[in-house]
Amino acid sequence: MQPFERFYKIDQDFRNPYARDRDRIIHSGSFRRLEYKTQVFVNHEGDFFRTRLTHSLEVSQIARSITAELGLEEALAESIALSHDLGHTPFGHIGGDTLDKCLKADGFSNGFEHNFQSFRVVSKLEKRYKGFDGLNLTFATLEGILKHSYPYKKSFIPKSIDAQFDLEKHPTYEAMIVDRADEIAYISHDIDDGINSGLISFEDLKESELVCEVLEKVEAEGVGSENDEMFRYRFTSHLINHLVYSLLEYSTKRVQDKEALPIGMDKELETKIKKLKKLLFNKMYQHKSIVRKMYGGAQAVKGIYVALMEESKMLPEFHRNLLHARSKHRVVADYIASMSDRYALNFYNEIYGRL
């Protein structure tokens, strides 16, 4: 027998169920498309800036580290983290908001919501098996994807799903960790990308008490001026560490005591985080260059939606076939949500002519 042949003799999967979930997610088409979906900066602005894919990987890394330290199921947290943004449209939140408005304006009251769309991607829209839809993930992973941003009792969720996942109850500790890892990741990397792009400066950020505390740690290392790449990198590292260790300090005993809501940080730090997020919103996310790009993205989503609702023959064959079983509004919305920024822009320009 050849050395490799023994692997084909194994009767059962050697991975644990959550590791199998992780692998199925990574190999899905929806995961690959995250590479060209906007986080804050549209993809073609440069190779440095984060996309939904790199964001998901950073969330996964942070969530794995926290989960391992707390003695919880690391592969479960990783699976939830890697899939938590699969439902995002092109052009970030503005794309999802635009699609939601289009659907509701047409009387489709359920609209569009990216968390639920992520759940639909892995449970319904991905097609990898002949006998059923979805990626065949475990209940815990599906629950974490659906409820990681808790509480998640929404009027548009079908009663059958509510009954199955009991949406009034909080999810697993691992899902709660992913929710906080998501926050830690986007705060830190949005600052990094924002400073690198020149949209915001450390001087602007010094309005934040949390930023000032982290800057003291960086400056103590003597790594150079605030304009240096090394300085920015060390700031990002210290900010992530500060938030992760604070979360562990607050949560460790609460997890050991099996409290219902053990994952968090002390109230003073939570207040500092909220103030920093508000500062980023006002000084960076509302910057004219970001707003212009997002406005353009919104027009592309709206234009594609109108075109496909008027002429469904432009849908790919796979989606056209779904029109026999699903609402046209939902099929069109699912197709648009699956698009990358680049694909959506090309599609829009092909229909309406390059502006």
N, C-alpha and C positions, 0 to 999 in steps of 0.2 A: 504493500500500500504506500502510495506517495504521501509525503508529509501533509500536504494540503488537503488530501482526500478526507481526512477524519472530520473536517469541518462540515462536510456535506452529509455526514452520517448522524449529526446531532438531531435528535427528534424534536427538541423544544428550543425555542429561542433562548440564547444564553444571556440576553439583556434583560434587565428588569423592565416592567411594563412602561414606566415613565421614560426610560432611556429609549425604548422603542418609539414612544410618542415623539420624543425629540428628533429622532432620526427621520421619521415620516414627515415631520414639519419642515426640516432642513431640505429635504429632497422634493418638496412641493413647488409647483410653479409660482404660487402666490408668494412664497418666501423669496424666491429669486427676483421677482419684480420689485421687491422693496429697495433694491439697489438703485433704482431710478425714480423713487418717490421722495418728494420733498419732506425734509424735517423742518427747517426754517428757510434755508437757501435752496433755490431750485438747482437741480443737478448740474446743468450745463455751466453754472457760474464758476466752477473750479473743482478739482479733484480733492481738495483739502476738506471741504465742508461735509458735515454729517448728512447722511440720508436716513431713511427709515430702516435700512438694513444695518448700517453701522450703529445706529441708535439701539436697535434691538439686541445687537451683540453686546453693547456696553451695559444695557439693562441686565442681560443674562449673566454677564461677569459679576456685576455687583450683587445680584440676587443669589447667585451660587455661593459667593463668599459669605454672605450673611447667613444663608440657610445652613451651610456646612458648620459654621461657628455655633449655631443654635442647635445643632444635632437633628435637623429636620431633613426632609427628603430633597436632596439637591437636584436630582434629575427632574422632579416634578416642577420645581421652581424654574429650572432652565426651560422646560417645555412651554410653560405659561409665558415666560418672558419672550421667547423667540417668536411666539405667535400672537402676542397681545396687540400688535399693530397691523396684522394681515388685512384687516378690514378697511384700512385708511384708503381714501381716494387719492388721485394725483393732487398736487398742490396743497397738501396738508389739510388743516382744519377748514380752511376757506372752501376747499373743494367739496368736503363733506357737507358743510353748511349750505352751499349752493345747490347741491343735489337734493338735500332735504327740502329746501324751498321750492324747487322745481316739482318734486313729487306732491307736496302739500298743495301747491297752486293748482295741480291737476286733480285735486280731490282725493289723493292717495294719503289718507290721514296718518298712516304708520310712518311715512317719511323715511329718513335715512339716519342711522346712528352707528358710528364706526365700531363701538364695542360689540354690539350685537352682530354687526357685519363680520367681525373677526370670528365669532362663534359660527356664523353661517358658512364662512369659507371652509372651516375645518370639518364641519358636520354635514354640509350639504353641497357646496359648490365645487370643491375639489373632487375629481373623479379618478380614483386610482384602482377601483375594484369593480368587477363585473356585476356582482350581486347587490351592491348598495352604494349610496353616495357618501362622500366624506373620506376622511383619513383613518377612520376606525380608531379613534383615540380613547383613552380611559375616561371614566366618569370624572375623576378628580381633575384631570387636565382640562376637560371641557368646562367643568364648573369654574375653574380658575380663570379661563379665558373669558367666560361670560360674566363672572362676578368679581374680577380682580379690582375693579374700581367700585368699591362697595359704599353704601348699599345700592342694590341694582334692581329695584322694583319699578318697572316701567310699564306704561299702559299698552305699548305696542307689542310686548312680548306675548306670544301665543300662550293660552292657558295650559296647554299640554306641556310646554317647556317649563312654565312656572311651577306646575305640579311636580315635575320631575326633579327640578333643581332647587325648589323652595327658595325663591329669590328674596324673601324677607329675612332669611338667615344669612349670616356672614359666611364667607368662604373659608378655606383652609388657611392656616398660618402662612403656607408657602405663597398663596395668592396675595395675601396682605403684604408680604415681603416684596413681591414683584411690583405692587402698586407704589411702594415707597422707593424701590430701586429705580423705577421709571422716573419719579420726581428727581431723585438725586442725579441721575444720568442727564436728564435734559437741562436742568439748571446749570450743571457744570459744563457740559459741552456747548450749550448755547452761549455762555459767557466766552468760552474759548473761541468759538466761531465768530461771535460778534466783535471781539477785540481784533481778531485776525483780519476781519473785513473792514475795520475802521468805522463800524456803525456805533460803537460804544467804546469807552475807555475806562481804565481803572479809576481815573479821576471821577468819572460819572458814577462808578460803582461804589465809591467811598461814602456815598450817602447811606449805604447799607452797613449796619453794625456787624453783621455776619462777615461781610467781605473784609472789613477792617481787621477783624480778628484773624482771618486766614492770611491776610497780607502781612501781618506781623510775623507769622511763622515762616513765610517765604523770605522776607527781608532778613530774618535771622540767619538764613543759610548763606547770604551774601552771593546770590547767583547772578547779579547784574541788575540792570534797570528794568522798569516796567515795560519798556519797548522791546525787550529781548524775547525771543521765542522760548528760551529756557525758562525765563521768569514766568511766562504764561503757562507753560507745561507744569511747572512746580506748583503754581497756584491751583490749577485744576486738580492735581494729585492731592494737595493738602485739603482742598474743599471736599472732595469725595471722602477722604479718610476722616475728616472731621465729622461729616454727617453719618457715615457708616458706624464709626465707633460710638457716636452719641446714640444712635439707634440701638446698638448692641447693649450699651450700658443701661438704657431704659428698658429694653425688652427681655433680656436674658432671664431674669428671675420670674418675670410674668409668664414667659413661655414654660418655664419649669413648673410653675404653679398652675399651669393650664387655665389661665384666665381667658375670657371670651375674646377680648380685644387687646392682645399683648404687644402688638407691633406699633411702635411710634417713637416719639422723642419728647423731652420735657417741654412744658408749656412755653417757657421763655424762648427756647430754640424754635419751636413751631411758629411763634410770632415773628421772629427774625426771618424765617424762611418765607412767610407770607409777604413781608415787607420787601424782601429781595425780589420775589416773583412780580410784585406790583411795579417795582422799579424797572425790571426787565421789560415788562409789558409797555410801560410808558416811554422808555428811552430807546428800546431796540425793536420790539415786535411792531410798534406803531411808526417806525422810521419810514420816511417817504419811499425809500428804495424798496423796502420790503412790501409796503402797502401797494406800490405800483405793480410789482411782480405778482402779488396775490390777486390783485384786481384782474390782471390779465388772465391768470389761471381760472378765476371764477367765470370770466366770459367764455373761456374755452369749454369748461364743463357745461355751462348753460347752452352754448351753441350746439355742442354734440348731442345733448339731451333732446333739444328741439328737433334736430335733424333726424335722429334715430326714431323718435316718436312719429314723425311724419313719414319716414321711409325705412321700415324695419328690414328691407332687403339688404341694407348696408351692414347688418349684423353678420358676424361669422356664422358658418353653418351650424356649429354646436349651439350657439345661442338662439338662432332661428328655430331650431328643433324644439327648444324649450318653450316656445310660444304656445304650443299645444297644451302644455301642462301648467304653465304659470302665467300670472298677470304680465301683460306687456310692459307696464311701468316697472315692475320688479326686474324683469329680464334686462331691460335697458339700463336700469340703475346698477345692477350687478356687473354688467359689462363695463360701464364707465368706471365703477369703483375698482375694477381689476387693472385698469390702465396705469402705466407709468406716466410720469410727467412728459417724457420725451414722446411716447406713443400718442398721448392725448394732444400734444401740440401739433404733431405731424398730421394726425387725423383731422383736427380742426382746420389746419391750413390747407389740407387737401380738399376739404368740402367748401370752404369759404374763400380760398385764395390767400396767399401770404400777405399779411398786413405790413 
